Amino acid sequence: MYKTPSQARELAAGVAAGLKPERAAECEVVLCPPAVDLAAVAEVLRGTPVRLGAQNLYPQDEGAFTGEVSAPMLKELGVSSVIVGHSERRQYFAETDEFVNLKVKSALKHGLQPILCVGESLAEREAGTTEDRIKTQLAGGLADLTPVDLASLVLAYEPIWAIGTGRTATPEQAQAVHRFIRAWLAGQFGAAAAEAMRIQYGGSVKPDNIRSLMDQPDIDGALVGGASLKADSFLAIVGF
């Protein structure tokens, strides 16, 4: 929850202007501003290689859900991706795996790319139940989906204990969970779907740790938080 529309416009313009063409050809870059900033950022990004994403959506297309934003609303603004199941939504707004699953299905129904977040708390990590927690979130969030559906989806592993704390999972810790996720996907959806899945890491990603994270075989990208609030630091991560 950062940036007014004018501030978001300035940030998006800085990212779009600073993104090197060769880097834009090698990776996808998506900016996910708050809902009130989407129209302003969409205008700035039009005609650039930077895509527009949203931070959340409500699973119904319309109705008596005051304050919520639906997939059709996002779609008309030019949004192509949407984050679902972020740890802060789960923690502060009590979103369940079942509710997150409805969001995933709504996004897919309307041609939006869901970025489904999973991750464990510090207590779960210390108790040795990380894999159990991740498996539960994956099974719930991906319920009733097919390998074809999976091709339109991105996963993001975000250890809750490393979000906004300055702590980062070591590359080896992150890789271990990413490997587990890919193996679980293979068991549920087949090896081809698992291999094609893009699994991002999110948790205090910064310019000085992005390379060591991206060197891991099962880490395919980054879900960037605080370091995305300034164009120069975000661009340093993109151009690692």
Residue pairs with C-beta under 8 A, 6 or more apart in sequence:
1 34
2 34
2 229
3 11
3 33
3 34
3 37
3 229
4 37
5 36
5 37
5 39
5 40
6 40
8 33
8 34
8 37
8 40
8 41
9 37
9 40
9 41
9 43
9 44
11 31
11 229
11 230
11 231
12 31
12 33
12 40
12 41
12 44
12 45
12 50
13 44
14 231
14 232
14 235
15 29
15 31
15 50
15 231
15 234
15 235
16 44
16 45
16 48
16 50
18 231
18 232
18 235
19 29
19 48
19 49
19 50
19 235
19 238
20 239
21 49
23 238
23 239
24 49
24 50
25 49
27 221
27 238
28 51
28 221
29 49
29 50
29 51
29 238
30 50
30 51
30 52
30 53
30 80
30 81
31 41
31 45
31 50
31 51
31 52
31 53
31 228
32 52
32 53
32 54
32 55
32 81
32 82
32 83
33 41
33 55
34 55
35 54
35 55
35 56
35 69
38 52
38 54
38 74
38 77
38 79
39 77
41 52
42 52
42 77
42 78
42 79
45 51
45 52
45 78
46 78
51 80
51 81
52 77
52 78
52 79
52 80
52 81
53 79
53 80
53 81
53 82
53 83
53 115
54 69
54 74
54 79
54 81
54 82
54 83
55 82
55 83
55 86
56 69
56 82
56 83
56 84
56 86
56 89
56 103
57 69
57 70
57 71
57 74
57 82
57 84
57 103
57 106
57 107
57 112
58 65
58 68
58 69
58 70
58 103
58 106
59 99
59 102
59 103
59 105
59 106
60 68
60 70
60 106
61 70
61 71
61 72
61 106
62 70
62 72
70 106
71 82
71 106
71 107
71 109
71 110
71 112
72 110
74 82
74 110
74 112
75 110
75 111
75 112
79 112
80 112
80 113
81 112
81 113
81 114
81 115
81 154
82 103
82 107
82 112
82 113
82 114
82 115
83 115
83 117
83 156
83 223
84 100
84 103
84 104
84 107
84 114
84 115
84 116
84 117
84 141
85 95
85 97
85 100
85 103
85 104
85 116
85 117
85 118
85 137
85 141
86 117
86 158
87 117
87 119
87 158
87 160
87 163
88 163
89 95
89 100
90 96
90 100
91 160
96 140
97 136
97 137
97 139
97 140
97 141
97 143
98 140
98 143
100 116
100 137
100 140
100 141
101 140
101 141
101 142
101 143
101 144
103 114
104 114
104 116
104 141
104 142
104 145
104 153
105 144
105 145
107 113
107 114
108 114
108 145
108 149
108 152
108 153
113 152
113 153
113 154
114 152
114 153
114 154
115 153
115 154
115 155
115 156
115 200
115 223
116 141
116 142
116 153
116 154
116 155
116 156
117 155
117 156
117 157
117 158
117 202
117 223
118 134
118 137
118 138
118 141
118 155
118 156
118 157
118 158
118 181
119 133
119 134
119 137
119 157
119 158
119 159
119 160
119 163
119 202
119 203
120 129
120 130
120 133
120 134
120 159
120 160
120 161
121 133
121 160
121 161
122 160
122 161
124 130
124 132
124 133
125 159
125 161
130 177
131 177
131 180
134 157
134 177
134 180
134 181
134 184
135 184
138 155
138 181
138 184
138 185
138 188
139 188
142 150
142 153
142 188
145 153
145 189
146 189
147 189
147 190
147 192
147 193
150 185
150 189
150 193
150 196
150 197
151 193
151 196
153 197
154 197
154 198
154 199
154 200
154 221
155 181
155 197
155 198
155 199
155 200
156 199
156 200
156 201
156 202
156 223
157 174
157 177
157 178
157 181
157 199
157 200
157 201
157 202
158 201
158 202
158 203
158 223
159 169
159 173
159 174
159 177
159 203
161 167
161 203
162 168
162 169
162 203
162 204
163 202
163 203
163 204
163 225
164 204
164 225
164 226
165 204
166 204
167 203
167 204
168 203
168 204
168 205
168 206
168 209
169 177
169 201
169 203
171 209
171 212
171 213
171 215
171 216
171 219
172 216
174 201
174 203
174 213
174 216
174 219
175 216
175 217
175 218
175 219
178 199
178 201
178 216
178 218
178 219
179 217
179 218
181 199
181 218
182 194
182 195
182 197
182 199
182 218
183 194
185 193
185 194
185 197
186 193
186 194
186 195
197 220
198 220
198 221
199 218
199 219
199 220
199 221
200 219
200 220
200 221
200 222
200 223
201 213
201 219
201 221
201 222
201 223
202 222
202 223
202 224
202 225
204 225
204 226
205 213
205 222
205 223
205 224
205 225
205 227
205 237
206 227
206 233
206 237
207 227
207 233
207 236
207 237
207 240
210 222
210 236
210 237
210 240
211 240
213 219
213 222
214 221
214 222
214 240
222 237
224 234
224 237
227 233
227 234
227 237
228 234
228 237
